[in-house]
Amino acid sequence: MILLSWDDLRGKGITYSRSQLYRKIKDGTFPKPVPLGENRTAFVASEIDRWIEGRIAARDAADTAAA
């Protein structure tokens, strides 16, 4: 299992601020981080990849519906 840091999310093209991501996590629209220690969290890479794929699928569905 691969874990991603907050900084690694930027490398995946996720440019939301931490506060925006915390809101998305709270409302269930972004994967929850895994606590690694008292002051450290990380994200499961496969969950982040699925989230990105879902965003692409939503875009494609909207394009198809508009056509």
N, C-alpha and C positions, 0 to 999 in steps of 0.2 A: 504494500500500500504506500502510495506517495502522498506526502503532506506538503501543503503550500503555505508559506507565510503570507502576511498581509502584503508585503512587497512583491511576492511572487504573483499575486493577483494582477498587478499592473502589467507584468510580463504576458499575462493571458489576455490583455486588452480590456480589463475591467478597471475603469478609471473613476468609479464612484469614490467619494470621500468616505472615511471611516464612519462618520455619523450617518451618511446615507445608507451605507451597508448595514449598520446596526438597526436602522429602521426597517430595512428589507428583511433582515433576519427575524426581527420581532414580529413582523406581519406574515412571516412564512413564505416570502417570495425569493429568498436567497438561502442557500445551505448554511446550517449552523456550524460554527467552528468547533473544533475538538480542543478541550483544555489539555495542555501539556505540562503545566506547572502552575504555580501561583500567579505568575504574570505573563504567561505565554500561551497563545492559542495558535492553531493552524487549521487549514481546511483540507478536506479529503479531495485530492485532485480529480478523481472520477466523478464526484458529486458536482464539482465546479464545471467539468467538461459537459456533464448532462445538462446543467443549467444553461450553459452557452448554447448547446444544441437545441434546447427548448426555445431560447430566444430566436434562433435562426428559423426554427419551424414555425413559430408564431408570425414572424415576418413574412415567410413564404405563404402561409395560409392567408394572411391579410392581402398579399399581392394577388393571390388566386381569386379571392372573394371580390376584389376590386375590378378584376378583368372581365 
